[in-house]
Amino acid sequence: MEILSLKEIRKAYGREEVLSGVDLSLGHGEVLAIIGLSGAGKSTLLRLIAGLEAPQAGEIYLYGELVTKDEKVLLPPWKRRIGFIFQHLALWDHLSVYEHLRFVTSNQALIEELLAFFELSELRHKRPFELSGGQRQRLAIARALAQEPRLLLLDEPFSNLDLLRKKRFREELRRIKEKEDLSFIYVTHDPLDLKLLADKVAVLHEGRIIQVGPLDELLAHPAQEIVRELLTL
């Protein structure tokens, strides 16, 4: 079942066109990785899917419902059942671990389940600046899941982690995928992420998706030389 469909998405900032007719789809339970050069429009694409911005043209469908048409956001972000983990986490220093979760849900049982699942129960009264990098990452994921999303967006979630923490975070995501009925889209620069996590890969270049498919297929039959370069860095 298709849970996300983007049709002819165009987005510009002033005279600079960032996305130029993007078509993309995501099936239920799939993990899609988006890779591309810096400035290719990857983060912008996630923000459009989440409803945080509107395109100049195009349509976005979620779970079969038209949620964005051209410059109109028909369904606001808080009604899309999308969890968003930003590159810099966007945690709130004045809120404790528990308060981060309580801010997005009143379901106490779910809060306790997430605290236990991410090994944050003993840290519930700590604030982000009192946590380690890995603990902050887990809090960001827990907050996103507290919204009970059907789709999880991750914007370069591994970029600020060392190799050991990257390995642990990948394991967390695999564990979540097994436990939750979720689909994932994540932006990355690291070809290893594609191999370890993605069901399929979308290559975004100069504002367009130039190839989508399983990693092995893209490596064997790259549509352009840039595809091979991005996948073998």
BATORBA-298761 format. One record per residue (C-alpha): residue in one letter; x, y, z. Coordinates in pm, 1 decimal, always signed. Last residue first. Example, Ala and Ser with C-alpha at 12.3 -4.5 7.8 and 13.67 -1.06 7.14 Angstrom:
<rs>
   r          x          y          z
   s    +1367.0     -106.0     +714.0
   a    +1230.0     -450.0     +780.0
</rs>
This chain:
<rs>
   r          x          y          z
   l    +3217.5     +773.1     -173.8
   t    +3069.5     +478.2     -366.0
   l    +2698.1     +562.8     -377.7
   l    +2742.5     +931.3     -456.2
   e    +2992.9     +866.5     -735.8
   r    +2785.9     +589.7     -896.0
   v    +2477.6     +811.5     -901.7
   i    +2681.6    +1106.3    -1034.4
   e    +2780.1     +891.0    -1334.1
   q    +2418.9     +877.3    -1445.6
   a    +2141.1     +614.8    -1452.5
   p    +2350.5     +377.9    -1241.9
   h    +2296.2      +11.7    -1336.9
   a    +2481.4     -223.0    -1101.3
   l    +2515.6      +26.1     -816.1
   l    +2155.2     +140.9     -856.0
   e    +2029.2     -217.9     -859.3
   d    +2232.4     -313.5     -553.6
   l    +2098.3      -10.9     -365.0
   p    +1734.7      -94.7     -431.4
   g    +1555.7     +161.9     -648.4
   v    +1514.3     +526.9     -735.5
   q    +1701.5     +732.4     -996.1
   i    +1724.6    +1095.3    -1112.8
   i    +1507.8    +1251.0     -844.3
   r    +1531.5    +1614.3     -946.8
   g    +1650.7    +1942.2     -794.6
   e    +2005.0    +1932.6     -927.8
   h    +2051.8    +1577.2     -803.8
   l    +1838.6    +1370.0     -568.0
   v    +1917.7     +997.6     -568.5
   a    +1640.7     +790.2     -412.1
   v    +1743.5     +466.8     -238.2
   k    +1539.6     +157.7     -158.2
   d    +1498.8      -85.4     +129.0
   a    +1745.8     +124.5     +325.0
   l    +1911.1      +41.5     +656.8
   l    +2255.4     -118.0     +641.8
   k    +2355.8      -60.1     +279.8
   l    +2214.2     +289.2     +256.0
   d    +2367.3     +392.8     +587.0
   l    +2705.7     +274.7     +456.6
   p    +2671.3     +516.0     +161.9
   d    +2693.6     +809.4     +407.4
   h    +2553.9    +1147.3     +298.9
   t    +2211.9    +1081.6     +450.3
   v    +1848.2    +1186.0     +438.5
   y    +1594.9     +953.6     +594.7
   i    +1247.6     +840.4     +501.0
   f    +1093.4     +577.0     +723.7
   s     +769.8     +375.8     +732.2
   l     +624.4     +257.2    +1059.3
   d     +424.2      -23.0    +1217.1
   e     +649.0      -31.9    +1523.5
   k     +857.8     -308.7    +1680.3
   e    +1072.1     -429.2    +1389.6
   k    +1120.0      -78.5    +1253.7
   i    +1203.3      +47.8    +1602.7
   r    +1474.8     -217.4    +1647.5
   r    +1624.4     -132.7    +1308.1
   l    +1627.2     +233.4    +1407.3
   e    +1794.1     +161.0    +1739.6
   e    +2059.5      -54.5    +1568.1
   r    +2136.9     +233.4    +1333.0
   f    +2171.6     +455.4    +1639.6
   r    +2415.8     +212.9    +1802.1
   k    +2637.6     +198.9    +1493.8
   k    +2632.5     +576.3    +1458.0
   r    +2721.9     +607.2    +1826.7
   l    +3028.7     +390.5    +1772.4
   l    +3136.1     +578.4    +1459.7
   d    +3104.6     +925.4    +1613.2
   l    +2778.2    +1112.7    +1584.0
   n    +2700.4    +1458.4    +1445.4
   s    +2589.5    +1348.7    +1096.8
   f    +2397.7    +1038.6    +1205.1
   p    +2043.7    +1178.6    +1190.2
   e    +2090.0    +1336.3     +845.7
   d    +1728.9    +1461.4     +841.0
   l    +1505.7    +1181.9     +967.3
   l    +1139.4    +1157.9     +870.6
   l     +914.7     +898.8    +1039.1
   l     +580.7     +799.8     +888.5
   r     +283.2     +642.6    +1065.7
   p     +332.1     +864.7    +1364.2
   e     +227.9     +792.3    +1723.8
   q     +319.8    +1146.5    +1837.7
   a     +527.9     +983.9    +2111.2
   l     +738.7     +835.5    +1832.1
   a     +893.7    +1173.9    +1750.9
   r     +962.4    +1242.9    +2118.9
   a    +1123.5     +899.1    +2156.3
   i    +1345.7     +961.1    +1853.5
   a    +1466.0    +1294.7    +1991.4
   l    +1518.0    +1139.4    +2333.9
   r    +1728.2     +861.2    +2182.8
   q    +1949.3    +1116.4    +2006.8
   r    +1986.2    +1311.6    +2330.2
   q    +2091.7     +993.7    +2508.7
   g    +2351.9     +924.8    +2241.4
   g    +2499.7    +1271.3    +2273.3
   s    +2517.5    +1244.1    +2651.9
   l    +2252.6    +1410.1    +2866.2
   e    +2271.2    +1700.6    +3111.6
   f    +2231.4    +1962.7    +2835.5
   p    +1908.4    +1787.8    +2733.4
   r    +1741.0    +1824.1    +3074.7
   k    +1728.6    +1543.9    +3329.3
   h    +1410.9    +1456.0    +3520.0
   r    +1330.1    +1144.1    +3314.4
   l    +1687.3    +1015.5    +3326.4
   e    +1619.8     +691.1    +3512.1
   s    +1343.6     +607.4    +3265.5
   l    +1555.8     +692.7    +2961.0
   e    +1649.9     +341.9    +2848.5
   f    +1498.5     +395.5    +2503.1
   f    +1230.4     +128.4    +2546.2
   a    +1171.3     +222.3    +2910.7
   l    +1111.7     +589.7    +2839.4
   l     +901.2     +494.5    +2537.8
   e     +678.6     +261.5    +2740.1
   e     +642.6     +516.3    +3019.3
   i     +532.5     +783.7    +2771.9
   l     +293.8     +541.5    +2599.9
   a     +127.4     +457.2    +2932.1
   q      +96.7     +825.2    +3013.5
   n      -86.9     +909.4    +2691.1
   s     -105.7    +1288.6    +2715.2
   t     +117.8    +1329.5    +2413.5
   v     +342.7    +1591.6    +2250.0
   f     +446.9    +1800.3    +2551.1
   r     +445.2    +1496.5    +2779.2
   l     +729.7    +1349.4    +2575.3
   h     +956.6    +1651.0    +2610.3
   e     +839.6    +1689.9    +2970.1
   y     +973.5    +1345.9    +3061.2
   v    +1318.9    +1425.4    +2926.9
   s    +1313.3    +1758.3    +3108.5
   l    +1217.9    +2085.8    +2943.0
   h    +1408.8    +2417.2    +2951.5
   d    +1674.0    +2299.1    +2703.5
   w    +1419.8    +2219.4    +2432.3
   l    +1541.3    +1964.6    +2178.4
   a    +1574.2    +2065.3    +1813.6
   l    +1758.0    +1741.2    +1715.3
   h    +2033.1    +1919.8    +1515.8
   q    +1963.1    +1712.5    +1204.5
   f    +1589.9    +1718.7    +1274.7
   i    +1391.7    +1411.3    +1371.3
   f    +1039.9    +1450.6    +1230.6
   g     +746.5    +1225.9    +1324.7
   i     +454.9    +1235.6    +1083.3
   r      +94.7    +1175.9    +1185.8
   r      -20.5    +1443.7     +939.0
   k     -246.5    +1636.6    +1175.8
   w      +25.7    +1837.0    +1352.0
   p     +179.7    +1934.5    +1017.5
   p     -132.2    +2106.0     +880.6
   l     -349.7    +1937.1     +613.7
   l     -444.5    +2143.0     +307.3
   v     -108.7    +2320.7     +276.1
   k     -182.7    +2540.0      -26.0
   e      +98.6    +2662.3     -252.3
   d      +53.6    +2383.5     -509.2
   k     -169.7    +2121.3     -353.9
   t      -70.2    +1974.7      -19.6
   v     -256.1    +1713.2     +187.6
   l     -435.1    +1509.5      -83.0
   e     -536.6    +1192.4      +98.9
   g     -430.8     +844.0      -17.2
   y     -232.6     +765.7     +300.1
   l      -47.9    +1094.8     +248.0
   y      -68.4    +1265.7      -91.5
   i     +149.7    +1558.5     -195.6
   e      +73.3    +1763.2     -506.4
   g     +277.1    +2001.6     -718.9
   a     +357.8    +2370.3     -748.9
   q     +515.9    +2655.2     -553.9
   p     +586.6    +2417.6     -269.1
   a     +459.4    +2462.3      +86.9
   e     +665.0    +2448.6     +405.0
   l     +634.5    +2274.9     +742.3
   g     +389.0    +2029.5     +587.6
   a     +596.4    +1725.5     +684.9
   i     +640.1    +1624.9     +320.7
   l     +747.2    +1979.9     +233.9
   r     +998.2    +1984.0     +518.9
   l    +1142.8    +1652.4     +401.2
   l    +1191.1    +1786.5      +48.1
   t    +1361.7    +2098.2     +180.7
   s    +1606.9    +1879.5     +370.8
   k    +1702.8    +1697.2      +50.2
   g    +1718.3    +2001.1     -176.3
   a    +2047.1    +1933.5     -357.7
   g    +2231.6    +2186.8     -141.8
   s    +2493.2    +1934.7      -30.9
   l    +2514.3    +1653.9     -285.5
   g    +2254.2    +1380.7     -288.4
   i    +2112.0    +1086.4      -97.5
   i    +1757.2    +1006.0       +4.2
   a    +1701.8     +680.4     +191.7
   l    +1366.2     +504.0     +185.7
   v    +1264.1     +248.9     +447.3
   e     +940.0      +78.6     +351.5
   g     +667.6      -32.1     +591.4
   h     +382.8      +85.1     +368.5
   g     +509.2     +201.1      +30.9
   l     +676.9     +530.2      -49.9
   s     +642.5     +738.6     -365.1
   l     +842.0    +1011.2     -538.9
   d     +804.1    +1259.1     -823.0
   v    +1005.6    +1581.3     -806.0
   g     +941.9    +1849.9    -1067.5
   s    +1228.7    +2091.3    -1015.5
   l    +1323.2    +2123.4     -649.5
   v    +1561.2    +2397.9     -533.9
   e    +1474.3    +2668.5     -786.3
   e    +1671.2    +2981.2     -699.6
   r    +1493.3    +3298.4     -806.8
   g    +1344.4    +3365.0     -465.3
   y    +1352.6    +3038.6     -278.1
   a    +1207.1    +2783.1     -514.6
   k    +1008.8    +2462.2     -482.6
   r     +853.8    +2240.6     -746.4
   i     +686.4    +1907.6     -674.4
   e     +564.5    +1725.7     -985.8
   k     +378.1    +1456.3     -791.3
   l     +472.4    +1333.3     -445.9
   s     +309.3    +1015.0     -314.7
   l     +316.3     +875.9      +35.9
   i     +140.7     +582.3     +202.9
   e     +131.7     +344.0      -93.5
   m       +0.0       +0.0       +0.0
</rs>
